[in-house]
């Protein structure tokens, strides 16, 4: 089996996976243009980290609240029309934000409402897109495909912020939101060109489906450990993402344009680190094992966050955030892959939705708590304390609950059949992938 860097690109040999992957890249560039623009806009108007994290929470808290419903529906409702209509709805919301900004009616409260609405739509359709992947690529490709989806999201994180900075400087904030609205159409057109297998369909109501999915999640040790771990990481470590505009404010010492430029540079650095990490995940996992690689990523992430917290200059912040992005991608890909590998096939959409719940709730709550702390004691001390807290939690778990740690990093030896239709096995051109519908902390 090949273990070089090219092994990370193997899922792209499937035509429809490649088609949707490319369309998602276009859409994610637009999404990151909006993320950077709205963060810089709010913090330049208010000067408060609290508002920046409120906007981030509005975008991602719905993931924690609505993902279980999306997961239950993803196991019983046809996925293609939901993915297409969801992207159209997000495009309309982005257009509404552009309209408000252009008309100078963009109060922080109005922006918070629209961003929350957009996050709610994303939360509902995210499990649909995620549930497709394991049915469409061989089991041996799970980590590579997951890492490629993360790379695609983070490639948007590289391109989008740079375009956002240039667009805001040349045309104003509204143009970034218009670009995001148009970018969603790429996924709509792409998904119309692919054939998706129907969901398995489950008897009974949605609540019964959710209860059975929760039972399946709790009964699988590796899934349970991965979901608990992503909750801890989301609450303690991931808020650094929402606080990037606050770090940009500290490092730029300028007006709105300078803050937008610094936010773009930092966000791009994190995205570049994540892309490099995504390309390295599959070959490194083939050499050292998925479990040990996840363990090293979890152990080194607090160290990198501490160096980032101490950044005295923009370039120090850019360099250290690159490393943070690389390791954070390793953590997310490793935990997500564990869920993909060990979730029972009939419950996969629901188990994945609980993974999103853990991250979607813990990240915005952690950000909401760390925002006021950053206003009070500074962004550097806040991030450093969160890194130390994460390290302490991991040490305690390894010492007190070694069985939990073993479940998290165990080898991939379960012999579940690969859920790919025989016709698709014979014709690789019909295998597809989908936009991961990820959020900042999710990738």
DRENDO-1510 file (C-alpha; in Angstrom, 1 decimal, always signed):
<recs>
REC; n; res; u; v; w
REC; 1; UNK; +0.0; +0.0; +0.0 .
REC; 2; UNK; +1.3; +3.4; -0.9 .
REC; 3; UNK; +2.2; +5.6; +2.1 .
REC; 4; UNK; +3.6; +8.7; +0.3 .
REC; 5; UNK; +1.9; +12.1; +0.1 .
REC; 6; UNK; +0.1; +11.0; -3.1 .
REC; 7; UNK; -1.9; +8.5; -0.9 .
REC; 8; UNK; -3.8; +11.5; +0.5 .
REC; 9; UNK; -5.1; +12.3; -3.0 .
REC; 10; UNK; -6.5; +8.9; -3.9 .
REC; 11; UNK; -10.2; +9.7; -3.2 .
REC; 12; UNK; -10.0; +12.3; -5.9 .
REC; 13; UNK; -9.8; +9.6; -8.6 .
REC; 14; UNK; -13.6; +9.2; -8.1 .
REC; 15; UNK; -15.2; +11.6; -10.6 .
REC; 16; UNK; -18.2; +12.7; -8.5 .
REC; 17; UNK; -16.2; +13.1; -5.3 .
REC; 18; UNK; -13.8; +15.3; -7.3 .
REC; 19; UNK; -16.7; +17.3; -8.7 .
REC; 20; UNK; -18.3; +18.0; -5.4 .
REC; 21; UNK; -15.0; +18.6; -3.7 .
REC; 22; UNK; -14.1; +21.3; -6.3 .
REC; 23; UNK; -17.5; +22.9; -6.0 .
REC; 24; UNK; -17.3; +22.9; -2.2 .
REC; 25; UNK; -13.9; +24.6; -2.4 .
REC; 26; UNK; -15.5; +27.5; -4.4 .
REC; 27; UNK; -18.3; +27.7; -1.8 .
REC; 28; UNK; -15.9; +27.6; +1.1 .
REC; 29; UNK; -13.8; +30.4; -0.3 .
REC; 30; UNK; -17.0; +32.5; -0.2 .
REC; 31; UNK; -17.8; +31.3; +3.3 .
REC; 32; UNK; -14.4; +32.3; +4.6 .
REC; 33; UNK; -14.7; +35.7; +2.9 .
REC; 34; UNK; -17.9; +36.3; +4.9 .
REC; 35; UNK; -16.4; +34.9; +8.2 .
REC; 36; UNK; -13.4; +37.3; +8.0 .
REC; 37; UNK; -15.5; +40.2; +6.9 .
REC; 38; UNK; -18.2; +39.9; +9.5 .
REC; 39; UNK; -15.7; +39.4; +12.3 .
REC; 40; UNK; -13.6; +42.4; +11.3 .
REC; 41; UNK; -16.7; +44.5; +10.7 .
REC; 42; UNK; -18.2; +43.8; +14.2 .
REC; 43; UNK; -14.9; +44.2; +16.1 .
REC; 44; UNK; -14.0; +47.4; +14.2 .
REC; 45; UNK; -17.5; +48.9; +15.1 .
REC; 46; UNK; -17.5; +47.8; +18.8 .
REC; 47; UNK; -13.9; +47.2; +19.8 .
REC; 48; UNK; -15.0; +44.3; +21.9 .
REC; 49; UNK; -14.0; +40.6; +21.8 .
REC; 50; UNK; -17.4; +39.7; +23.3 .
REC; 51; UNK; -19.2; +40.8; +20.1 .
REC; 52; UNK; -16.8; +38.8; +18.0 .
REC; 53; UNK; -17.5; +35.6; +19.9 .
REC; 54; UNK; -21.3; +36.3; +19.9 .
REC; 55; UNK; -21.2; +36.3; +16.1 .
REC; 56; UNK; -19.2; +33.1; +16.1 .
REC; 57; UNK; -21.6; +31.5; +18.6 .
REC; 58; UNK; -24.5; +32.5; +16.5 .
REC; 59; UNK; -23.0; +30.8; +13.5 .
REC; 60; UNK; -22.1; +27.5; +15.3 .
REC; 61; UNK; -24.4; +27.0; +18.3 .
REC; 62; UNK; -27.2; +25.9; +16.0 .
REC; 63; UNK; -25.0; +23.0; +15.0 .
REC; 64; UNK; -25.2; +21.7; +18.5 .
REC; 65; UNK; -28.9; +22.2; +18.8 .
REC; 66; UNK; -30.1; +21.1; +15.4 .
REC; 67; UNK; -27.6; +18.5; +14.3 .
REC; 68; UNK; -29.4; +15.6; +16.0 .
REC; 69; UNK; -32.6; +16.4; +14.0 .
REC; 70; UNK; -30.5; +16.7; +10.8 .
REC; 71; UNK; -28.8; +13.3; +11.6 .
REC; 72; UNK; -32.2; +11.6; +12.2 .
REC; 73; UNK; -33.5; +13.0; +8.9 .
REC; 74; UNK; -30.3; +12.1; +7.1 .
REC; 75; UNK; -31.0; +8.4; +7.8 .
REC; 76; UNK; -34.5; +8.6; +6.3 .
REC; 77; UNK; -34.8; +11.5; +3.8 .
REC; 78; UNK; -33.3; +11.7; +0.3 .
REC; 79; UNK; -30.1; +13.7; +0.7 .
REC; 80; UNK; -29.7; +15.3; -2.7 .
REC; 81; UNK; -32.7; +17.7; -2.6 .
REC; 82; UNK; -31.9; +18.6; +1.0 .
REC; 83; UNK; -28.3; +19.5; +0.2 .
REC; 84; UNK; -29.3; +21.6; -2.8 .
REC; 85; UNK; -32.1; +23.5; -1.1 .
REC; 86; UNK; -30.0; +24.1; +2.0 .
REC; 87; UNK; -27.3; +25.7; +0.0 .
REC; 88; UNK; -29.9; +27.9; -1.8 .
REC; 89; UNK; -31.2; +29.0; +1.6 .
REC; 90; UNK; -27.8; +29.9; +2.8 .
REC; 91; UNK; -27.2; +31.9; -0.4 .
REC; 92; UNK; -30.3; +34.0; +0.3 .
REC; 93; UNK; -29.2; +34.7; +3.9 .
REC; 94; UNK; -25.8; +35.9; +2.7 .
REC; 95; UNK; -27.6; +38.1; +0.2 .
REC; 96; UNK; -29.7; +39.6; +3.0 .
REC; 97; UNK; -26.5; +40.4; +5.0 .
REC; 98; UNK; -25.0; +42.1; +2.0 .
REC; 99; UNK; -28.2; +44.2; +1.6 .
REC; 100; UNK; -28.1; +45.3; +5.2 .
REC; 101; UNK; -24.4; +46.2; +5.1 .
REC; 102; UNK; -24.8; +48.2; +1.8 .
REC; 103; UNK; -27.7; +50.1; +3.3 .
REC; 104; UNK; -25.8; +50.8; +6.5 .
REC; 105; UNK; -28.4; +49.0; +8.6 .
REC; 106; UNK; -25.8; +46.4; +9.8 .
REC; 107; UNK; -26.2; +46.7; +13.6 .
REC; 108; UNK; -24.4; +43.9; +15.5 .
REC; 109; UNK; -27.7; +42.5; +16.6 .
REC; 110; UNK; -29.0; +42.3; +13.0 .
REC; 111; UNK; -25.9; +40.6; +11.9 .
REC; 112; UNK; -26.1; +38.2; +14.8 .
REC; 113; UNK; -29.7; +37.2; +13.8 .
REC; 114; UNK; -28.8; +36.6; +10.2 .
REC; 115; UNK; -25.7; +34.7; +11.0 .
REC; 116; UNK; -27.6; +32.5; +13.4 .
REC; 117; UNK; -30.3; +31.8; +10.8 .
REC; 118; UNK; -27.6; +30.8; +8.3 .
REC; 119; UNK; -25.9; +28.6; +10.9 .
REC; 120; UNK; -29.3; +26.9; +11.6 .
REC; 121; UNK; -29.7; +25.9; +7.9 .
REC; 122; UNK; -26.1; +24.6; +7.8 .
REC; 123; UNK; -26.7; +22.6; +11.0 .
REC; 124; UNK; -29.6; +20.8; +9.5 .
REC; 125; UNK; -27.9; +19.8; +6.2 .
REC; 126; UNK; -24.5; +19.1; +7.6 .
REC; 127; UNK; -25.3; +15.5; +8.6 .
REC; 128; UNK; -26.7; +14.8; +5.1 .
REC; 129; UNK; -23.4; +15.7; +3.5 .
REC; 130; UNK; -21.3; +13.9; +6.1 .
REC; 131; UNK; -23.4; +10.7; +5.9 .
REC; 132; UNK; -22.7; +10.3; +2.2 .
REC; 133; UNK; -18.9; +9.8; +2.5 .
REC; 134; UNK; -18.6; +6.4; +4.2 .
REC; 135; UNK; -21.1; +4.9; +1.7 .
REC; 136; UNK; -19.1; +6.1; -1.3 .
REC; 137; UNK; -15.4; +5.5; -0.7 .
REC; 138; UNK; -13.7; +2.2; +0.5 .
REC; 139; UNK; -13.1; +1.9; +4.2 .
REC; 140; UNK; -9.3; +2.1; +3.6 .
REC; 141; UNK; -9.9; +5.6; +2.2 .
REC; 142; UNK; -11.8; +7.1; +5.1 .
REC; 143; UNK; -9.0; +9.1; +6.7 .
REC; 144; UNK; -7.7; +10.3; +3.3 .
REC; 145; UNK; -11.2; +11.4; +2.2 .
REC; 146; UNK; -11.9; +13.0; +5.5 .
REC; 147; UNK; -8.6; +14.8; +5.4 .
REC; 148; UNK; -9.2; +15.9; +1.8 .
REC; 149; UNK; -12.6; +17.4; +2.9 .
REC; 150; UNK; -10.7; +19.2; +5.7 .
REC; 151; UNK; -8.0; +20.3; +3.2 .
REC; 152; UNK; -10.7; +21.7; +0.9 .
REC; 153; UNK; -12.3; +23.6; +3.7 .
REC; 154; UNK; -9.0; +25.0; +4.9 .
REC; 155; UNK; -7.9; +25.8; +1.3 .
REC; 156; UNK; -10.9; +28.1; +1.4 .
REC; 157; UNK; -9.6; +29.5; +4.7 .
REC; 158; UNK; -6.4; +30.4; +2.8 .
REC; 159; UNK; -7.9; +31.9; -0.3 .
REC; 160; UNK; -11.0; +33.4; +1.3 .
REC; 161; UNK; -9.4; +35.7; +3.9 .
REC; 162; UNK; -6.9; +37.0; +1.3 .
REC; 163; UNK; -9.8; +37.8; -1.1 .
REC; 164; UNK; -11.8; +39.3; +1.8 .
REC; 165; UNK; -9.0; +41.7; +2.7 .
REC; 166; UNK; -8.6; +42.8; -0.8 .
REC; 167; UNK; -12.3; +43.0; -1.5 .
REC; 168; UNK; -13.0; +45.1; +1.7 .
REC; 169; UNK; -10.2; +47.4; +0.8 .
REC; 170; UNK; -11.4; +47.9; -2.8 .
REC; 171; UNK; -15.2; +47.6; -2.6 .
REC; 172; UNK; -16.2; +47.6; +1.0 .
REC; 173; UNK; -17.6; +44.9; +3.3 .
REC; 174; UNK; -20.9; +44.3; +1.4 .
REC; 175; UNK; -19.0; +42.8; -1.6 .
REC; 176; UNK; -17.6; +40.0; +0.5 .
REC; 177; UNK; -21.2; +38.9; +1.4 .
REC; 178; UNK; -22.3; +39.1; -2.2 .
REC; 179; UNK; -19.4; +36.8; -3.2 .
REC; 180; UNK; -20.4; +34.3; -0.5 .
REC; 181; UNK; -24.0; +34.3; -1.7 .
REC; 182; UNK; -22.9; +33.5; -5.3 .
REC; 183; UNK; -20.5; +30.8; -4.2 .
REC; 184; UNK; -23.2; +28.6; -2.7 .
REC; 185; UNK; -24.5; +28.1; -6.2 .
REC; 186; UNK; -21.4; +26.0; -7.1 .
REC; 187; UNK; -22.5; +23.3; -4.7 .
REC; 188; UNK; -26.1; +23.5; -5.9 .
REC; 189; UNK; -25.1; +22.9; -9.5 .
REC; 190; UNK; -22.6; +20.2; -8.6 .
REC; 191; UNK; -25.0; +18.1; -6.5 .
REC; 192; UNK; -27.5; +18.2; -9.3 .
REC; 193; UNK; -25.0; +16.4; -11.5 .
REC; 194; UNK; -24.3; +13.4; -9.2 .
REC; 195; UNK; -26.2; +10.3; -8.3 .
REC; 196; UNK; -26.6; +9.7; -4.5 .
REC; 197; UNK; -27.7; +6.4; -3.0 .
REC; 198; UNK; -31.0; +6.6; -1.0 .
REC; 199; UNK; -30.8; +6.7; +2.8 .
REC; 200; UNK; -31.4; +3.4; +4.6 .
REC; 201; UNK; -34.7; +4.6; +6.0 .
REC; 202; UNK; -35.8; +3.7; +9.5 .
REC; 203; UNK; -39.1; +2.7; +11.0 .
REC; 204; UNK; -40.7; +4.7; +13.8 .
REC; 205; UNK; -40.7; +8.4; +14.5 .
REC; 206; UNK; -37.9; +10.9; +14.7 .
REC; 207; UNK; -37.7; +10.9; +18.5 .
REC; 208; UNK; -37.4; +7.1; +18.5 .
REC; 209; UNK; -34.8; +7.4; +15.8 .
REC; 210; UNK; -32.8; +9.8; +17.9 .
REC; 211; UNK; -33.0; +7.6; +21.0 .
REC; 212; UNK; -31.8; +4.6; +19.1 .
REC; 213; UNK; -29.0; +6.6; +17.6 .
REC; 214; UNK; -28.0; +7.8; +21.1 .
REC; 215; UNK; -28.0; +4.2; +22.4 .
REC; 216; UNK; -25.8; +3.1; +19.5 .
REC; 217; UNK; -23.4; +5.9; +20.2 .
REC; 218; UNK; -23.1; +5.1; +23.9 .
REC; 219; UNK; -22.6; +1.4; +23.2 .
REC; 220; UNK; -19.5; +1.9; +21.0 .
REC; 221; UNK; -16.5; +2.9; +23.2 .
REC; 222; UNK; -14.5; +4.6; +20.4 .
REC; 223; UNK; -17.4; +6.7; +19.2 .
REC; 224; UNK; -18.2; +7.7; +22.8 .
REC; 225; UNK; -14.6; +8.6; +23.6 .
REC; 226; UNK; -14.2; +10.6; +20.4 .
REC; 227; UNK; -17.4; +12.6; +21.0 .
REC; 228; UNK; -16.5; +13.4; +24.6 .
REC; 229; UNK; -13.0; +14.4; +23.5 .
REC; 230; UNK; -14.2; +16.7; +20.8 .
REC; 231; UNK; -16.5; +18.3; +23.4 .
REC; 232; UNK; -13.6; +19.0; +25.7 .
REC; 233; UNK; -11.3; +20.3; +22.9 .
REC; 234; UNK; -14.2; +22.5; +21.6 .
REC; 235; UNK; -14.9; +24.0; +25.0 .
REC; 236; UNK; -11.3; +24.6; +26.1 .
REC; 237; UNK; -9.1; +25.0; +23.0 .
REC; 238; UNK; -11.2; +25.8; +19.9 .
REC; 239; UNK; -12.4; +29.3; +21.1 .
REC; 240; UNK; -9.0; +30.6; +19.8 .
REC; 241; UNK; -10.8; +30.6; +16.4 .
REC; 242; UNK; -13.6; +32.9; +17.5 .
REC; 243; UNK; -10.9; +35.1; +19.1 .
REC; 244; UNK; -8.8; +35.6; +16.0 .
REC; 245; UNK; -10.3; +39.1; +15.4 .
REC; 246; UNK; -9.4; +40.0; +19.0 .
REC; 247; UNK; -5.8; +38.8; +18.4 .
REC; 248; UNK; -5.8; +40.8; +15.2 .
REC; 249; UNK; -6.9; +43.9; +17.1 .
REC; 250; UNK; -4.0; +43.4; +19.5 .
REC; 251; UNK; -1.4; +42.9; +16.8 .
REC; 252; UNK; -2.5; +45.5; +14.3 .
REC; 253; UNK; -3.0; +48.7; +16.3 .
REC; 254; UNK; -5.0; +50.2; +13.4 .
REC; 255; UNK; -8.4; +50.9; +12.0 .
REC; 256; UNK; -11.0; +48.7; +10.4 .
REC; 257; UNK; -8.9; +48.0; +7.3 .
REC; 258; UNK; -5.8; +47.1; +9.4 .
REC; 259; UNK; -7.9; +44.8; +11.6 .
REC; 260; UNK; -9.4; +43.1; +8.5 .
REC; 261; UNK; -5.9; +42.6; +7.0 .
REC; 262; UNK; -4.5; +41.2; +10.2 .
REC; 263; UNK; -7.6; +38.9; +10.6 .
REC; 264; UNK; -7.0; +37.7; +7.0 .
REC; 265; UNK; -3.4; +37.0; +7.7 .
REC; 266; UNK; -4.0; +35.0; +10.8 .
REC; 267; UNK; -7.0; +33.1; +9.4 .
REC; 268; UNK; -5.0; +32.3; +6.3 .
REC; 269; UNK; -2.1; +31.0; +8.4 .
REC; 270; UNK; -4.4; +28.6; +10.3 .
REC; 271; UNK; -5.9; +27.4; +7.0 .
REC; 272; UNK; -2.5; +26.8; +5.4 .
REC; 273; UNK; -1.4; +24.8; +8.4 .
REC; 274; UNK; -4.6; +22.8; +8.3 .
REC; 275; UNK; -4.1; +22.1; +4.5 .
REC; 276; UNK; -0.5; +20.9; +5.1 .
REC; 277; UNK; -1.8; +18.8; +8.0 .
REC; 278; UNK; -4.6; +17.3; +5.9 .
REC; 279; UNK; -2.1; +16.2; +3.2 .
REC; 280; UNK; +0.2; +14.7; +5.8 .
REC; 281; UNK; -2.5; +12.8; +7.8 .
REC; 282; UNK; -3.0; +9.8; +5.6 .
REC; 283; UNK; +0.7; +9.0; +4.9 .
REC; 284; UNK; +1.7; +9.6; +8.6 .
REC; 285; UNK; -1.2; +7.4; +9.8 .
REC; 286; UNK; -0.1; +4.6; +7.4 .
REC; 287; UNK; +3.4; +4.8; +9.0 .
REC; 288; UNK; +2.7; +5.3; +12.7 .
REC; 289; UNK; -1.0; +4.4; +13.0 .
REC; 290; UNK; -4.1; +6.5; +13.2 .
REC; 291; UNK; -4.3; +6.2; +17.0 .
REC; 292; UNK; -0.7; +7.3; +17.9 .
REC; 293; UNK; -1.0; +10.1; +15.4 .
REC; 294; UNK; -4.2; +11.4; +17.1 .
REC; 295; UNK; -2.4; +11.1; +20.5 .
REC; 296; UNK; +0.5; +13.2; +19.3 .
REC; 297; UNK; -1.8; +15.8; +17.9 .
REC; 298; UNK; -3.7; +16.1; +21.1 .
REC; 299; UNK; -0.5; +16.3; +23.1 .
REC; 300; UNK; +1.2; +19.0; +21.0 .
REC; 301; UNK; -1.9; +21.2; +20.4 .
REC; 302; UNK; -1.7; +22.9; +23.8 .
REC; 303; UNK; +2.0; +23.6; +23.3 .
REC; 304; UNK; +1.4; +25.3; +20.0 .
REC; 305; UNK; -1.5; +27.3; +21.5 .
REC; 306; UNK; +0.8; +28.6; +24.3 .
REC; 307; UNK; +3.4; +29.9; +21.7 .
REC; 308; UNK; +0.5; +31.5; +19.8 .
REC; 309; UNK; -0.8; +33.2; +22.9 .
REC; 310; UNK; +2.6; +34.8; +23.5 .
REC; 311; UNK; +2.8; +36.3; +20.0 .
REC; 312; UNK; +4.4; +39.8; +20.3 .
REC; 313; UNK; +4.1; +40.6; +16.5 .
REC; 314; UNK; +1.9; +39.7; +13.6 .
REC; 315; UNK; +4.5; +37.5; +12.0 .
REC; 316; UNK; +5.0; +35.5; +15.2 .
REC; 317; UNK; +1.2; +35.1; +15.4 .
REC; 318; UNK; +1.1; +34.0; +11.8 .
REC; 319; UNK; +3.9; +31.4; +12.2 .
REC; 320; UNK; +2.5; +29.9; +15.4 .
REC; 321; UNK; -1.1; +29.9; +14.2 .
REC; 322; UNK; +0.1; +27.9; +11.2 .
REC; 323; UNK; +1.4; +25.2; +13.6 .
REC; 324; UNK; -1.9; +25.4; +15.6 .
REC; 325; UNK; -3.9; +24.9; +12.4 .
REC; 326; UNK; -1.8; +21.8; +11.5 .
REC; 327; UNK; -2.3; +20.2; +14.9 .
REC; 328; UNK; -5.9; +21.2; +15.3 .
REC; 329; UNK; -6.6; +19.5; +11.9 .
REC; 330; UNK; -4.9; +16.4; +13.2 .
REC; 331; UNK; -7.2; +16.3; +16.2 .
REC; 332; UNK; -10.4; +16.9; +14.3 .
REC; 333; UNK; -9.6; +14.5; +11.4 .
REC; 334; UNK; -8.5; +11.8; +13.9 .
REC; 335; UNK; -11.6; +12.1; +16.0 .
REC; 336; UNK; -14.0; +12.3; +13.1 .
REC; 337; UNK; -12.3; +9.3; +11.4 .
REC; 338; UNK; -12.8; +7.3; +14.7 .
REC; 339; UNK; -16.5; +8.0; +14.5 .
REC; 340; UNK; -16.7; +7.2; +10.8 .
REC; 341; UNK; -14.9; +3.9; +11.4 .
REC; 342; UNK; -16.8; +2.6; +14.4 .
REC; 343; UNK; -20.3; +4.0; +14.0 .
REC; 344; UNK; -22.8; +1.2; +13.0 .
REC; 345; UNK; -23.7; +1.7; +9.4 .
REC; 346; UNK; -27.4; +2.0; +9.9 .
REC; 347; UNK; -26.9; +4.7; +12.6 .
REC; 348; UNK; -24.0; +6.6; +11.0 .
REC; 349; UNK; -25.9; +9.8; +10.2 .
REC; 350; UNK; -27.1; +10.1; +13.8 .
REC; 351; UNK; -23.8; +9.2; +15.4 .
REC; 352; UNK; -22.1; +11.8; +13.3 .
REC; 353; UNK; -24.7; +14.3; +14.3 .
REC; 354; UNK; -23.9; +13.7; +18.0 .
REC; 355; UNK; -20.3; +14.4; +17.2 .
REC; 356; UNK; -21.4; +17.7; +15.7 .
REC; 357; UNK; -23.5; +18.4; +18.8 .
REC; 358; UNK; -20.5; +18.0; +21.0 .
REC; 359; UNK; -18.4; +20.4; +19.0 .
REC; 360; UNK; -21.3; +22.7; +18.0 .
REC; 361; UNK; -22.3; +23.3; +21.7 .
REC; 362; UNK; -19.0; +23.2; +23.4 .
REC; 363; UNK; -17.2; +25.6; +21.0 .
REC; 364; UNK; -19.6; +28.5; +21.1 .
REC; 365; UNK; -20.1; +28.2; +24.9 .
REC; 366; UNK; -16.4; +28.1; +25.4 .
REC; 367; UNK; -16.0; +31.2; +23.1 .
REC; 368; UNK; -18.8; +33.0; +24.9 .
REC; 369; UNK; -17.0; +32.5; +28.2 .
REC; 370; UNK; -13.5; +33.3; +26.9 .
REC; 371; UNK; -14.6; +36.5; +25.1 .
REC; 372; UNK; -15.4; +38.5; +28.3 .
REC; 373; UNK; -12.3; +37.0; +29.9 .
REC; 374; UNK; -10.2; +38.3; +27.0 .
REC; 375; UNK; -11.7; +41.7; +27.4 .
REC; 376; UNK; -10.7; +41.6; +31.1 .
REC; 377; UNK; -7.3; +40.1; +31.1 .
REC; 378; UNK; -6.2; +40.1; +27.5 .
REC; 379; UNK; -6.3; +37.7; +24.6 .
REC; 380; UNK; -2.8; +36.3; +25.3 .
REC; 381; UNK; -3.5; +35.3; +28.8 .
REC; 382; UNK; -6.9; +33.8; +27.9 .
REC; 383; UNK; -5.5; +31.6; +25.2 .
REC; 384; UNK; -2.5; +30.5; +27.3 .
REC; 385; UNK; -4.8; +29.5; +30.2 .
REC; 386; UNK; -7.0; +27.5; +27.9 .
REC; 387; UNK; -4.0; +25.6; +26.5 .
REC; 388; UNK; -2.8; +24.8; +30.1 .
REC; 389; UNK; -6.3; +23.6; +31.0 .
REC; 390; UNK; -6.5; +21.3; +28.0 .
REC; 391; UNK; -3.1; +19.8; +28.9 .
REC; 392; UNK; -4.1; +19.2; +32.5 .
REC; 393; UNK; -7.4; +17.5; +31.4 .
REC; 394; UNK; -5.5; +15.1; +29.1 .
REC; 395; UNK; -3.0; +14.2; +31.8 .
REC; 396; UNK; -5.8; +13.5; +34.3 .
REC; 397; UNK; -7.7; +11.3; +31.8 .
REC; 398; UNK; -4.6; +9.3; +30.9 .
REC; 399; UNK; -3.8; +8.6; +34.5 .
REC; 400; UNK; -7.3; +8.1; +35.9 .
REC; 401; UNK; -9.2; +6.6; +32.9 .
REC; 402; UNK; -6.6; +4.7; +30.8 .
REC; 403; UNK; -9.4; +2.6; +29.2 .
REC; 404; UNK; -10.9; +5.8; +27.8 .
REC; 405; UNK; -7.6; +6.7; +26.2 .
REC; 406; UNK; -7.2; +3.2; +24.7 .
REC; 407; UNK; -10.6; +3.4; +23.2 .
REC; 408; UNK; -9.7; +6.7; +21.6 .
REC; 409; UNK; -6.5; +5.5; +19.9 .
REC; 410; UNK; -7.2; +1.8; +19.2 .
REC; 411; UNK; -6.3; +0.3; +15.9 .
REC; 412; UNK; -8.7; +0.0; +12.9 .
REC; 413; UNK; -9.4; -3.7; +13.0 .
REC; 414; UNK; -13.1; -4.0; +12.9 .
REC; 415; UNK; -14.3; -6.1; +10.0 .
REC; 416; UNK; -17.4; -4.3; +8.9 .
REC; 417; UNK; -18.2; -4.7; +5.2 .
REC; 418; UNK; -17.6; -1.6; +3.1 .
REC; 419; UNK; -21.0; +0.0; +2.4 .
REC; 420; UNK; -20.5; +0.5; -1.3 .
REC; 421; UNK; -23.0; -0.8; -3.9 .
REC; 422; UNK; -21.6; -3.5; -6.2 .
REC; 423; UNK; -22.4; -1.4; -9.2 .
REC; 424; UNK; -20.3; +1.4; -7.7 .
REC; 425; UNK; -17.5; -1.0; -7.0 .
REC; 426; UNK; -17.4; -1.9; -10.8 .
REC; 427; UNK; -17.7; +1.7; -11.9 .
REC; 428; UNK; -15.5; +4.0; -9.8 .
REC; 429; UNK; -16.8; +7.0; -11.7 .
REC; 430; UNK; -20.1; +6.8; -9.8 .
REC; 431; UNK; -18.6; +7.2; -6.4 .
REC; 432; UNK; -19.2; +10.6; -4.9 .
REC; 433; UNK; -18.3; +12.8; -2.0 .
REC; 434; UNK; -20.0; +15.8; -0.7 .
REC; 435; UNK; -19.2; +19.1; +0.9 .
REC; 436; UNK; -18.5; +18.5; +4.5 .
REC; 437; UNK; -20.6; +21.5; +5.5 .
REC; 438; UNK; -18.0; +22.3; +8.1 .
REC; 439; UNK; -17.5; +25.3; +10.3 .
REC; 440; UNK; -14.4; +27.0; +11.5 .
REC; 441; UNK; -13.9; +24.8; +14.5 .
REC; 442; UNK; -15.1; +21.8; +12.7 .
REC; 443; UNK; -12.1; +21.8; +10.5 .
</recs>
